[in-house]
Amino acid sequence: MSIVAFTIDVQDKYTHISILEEKFTEKLSSELKAEIAKINTKGIKNIIFDVSSCIYCDSSGISVILVANGICKENKGCLVICSPQPAVSKLIDTSQLSSVLNITPSFNEAVDFIFMDELEKVLSEEEEHLS
């Protein structure tokens, strides 16, 4: 019997990936990378990465987040990390990724961020067409 280490919930405007393990390490990372590759084939462009349950993340966990971020950017979307615990936030800061990644304190704020980002893109496109 396998233990569920993460969930993936596909919504209309975003995909919610929730890490259920306390430790986001290589053991979890390889399986999650494969799942993210599957998601990518479906044209998903916005991902909310919920790391609220993680009290520890290593470089392989950060690598998965960066892969997902790259996929989102390629698809003209965005990735939002929500609810990081202090140790995870510290690793993101130490890795100098806090200026590259979108981070919110809660899931609801991450959803709002996705919707605002989508709205900004639509308005920007309309503005370009008017020019």
N, C-alpha and C positions, 0 to 999 in steps of 0.2 A: 504494500500500500504506500503510495507516494503522498507526501505532505505538500499541500498547496502553499507555494512560497510567494505567489503574486496573483493578482487578478487583473484582467483586462476587460474593460467595459466600453464598448463602442457606442457613442452617442452621435447625434446628428452633426454637431459642430466640432467635436473633439473625441479623443480616445483617452479614457482614464485608466492609467496603469497604477496600481496600488501595490507597493512592496509590503508583504505581510511578515517578513522575517525581521528579526532585530539586527541581523548582520547582513549587509549587502556586499557580498564577496564573490570571488570567482565561481564558487559553487552555484550561485544563483545567476550570475552574469551571463554565462554561456547560453543557458536555456532562454533567458529573457531576450538576449540579442537575436536568437532565432525567431522568437515570437514577434519582435519588432520588425524583422525582415518580412515576415508574413503580412503584418499590418501594412507595410509599405506597398506591397503589391496591390492592395485595395485602395490606394490613393488617399490614405488618411494624411492630413496635413497638420493637424493640431493635436498635441499630446499634453496631458496633465500628468505629471509624475508625482504621485503622492508617496512621500517618504516619511510620513509621520510615525510609523512603527519602527523605523531604523534608528538604532542608537549608535551604529557603527557602519562606516562605509569605507572600502579600500579603493585603490586605484582602478580595479576592474569594474567596480560599481560606477565610478565616475566615467569610465570609458563607455559604458552602456548609455549613460545619460548624454554624453557627447555624440555618440552615434545617432541616438534618437533626435538630438538637436539638429544635427546635420541633415537628417532625412526631412525634418520639418522645414528647414530653410530651403532645401531643394524643391520642396512641394509648395513653396511660398506660404508657409504656415509658421507656427511658433510652438515652442515647448515651454511649459511652465512647471517649475518644481514647487510643490507646496508642502508646507508644514515640516520643514527640516528641523531635526533635533539639534541641540548645540554642537555636538561632535561632528555632525554632517555639515552644518553651516561652516564650522571652522575649517574642515577639509576643503570645502568649496572656496573659501577665502584664501587659504594657504596656497591653493592651486591657481590662484588669481583668475578664477572663473566667475566670480560674482558680477563682473562687468559684462560677461558674455552671456550668462544664463539669466532667464527671467525667474525670480523667486518671490513667492507670496507666503504670508504666514498661515493662510488657511485655504481649504479646497474651494470655498465659495468665492474667495478673492481670485483664485486661479481661473475659475469659470468666468468671472467678470472680466478678467484680463483678456481671455480668449475672445470674448464677444466684443470688447472694445478694440482689440487688434483687428478683428474682421471688419468692424465698422469703419475704422480708420483707413483700411485698404480700399473699401468700396468708395468712400468719399474722395480719396486720393485719385482713384481711377476716374471718377466722375469729373473731378477738377481738371485732369489731364485732357479729357475729351472736350471740355469747354474751352480750353486754351487754344 
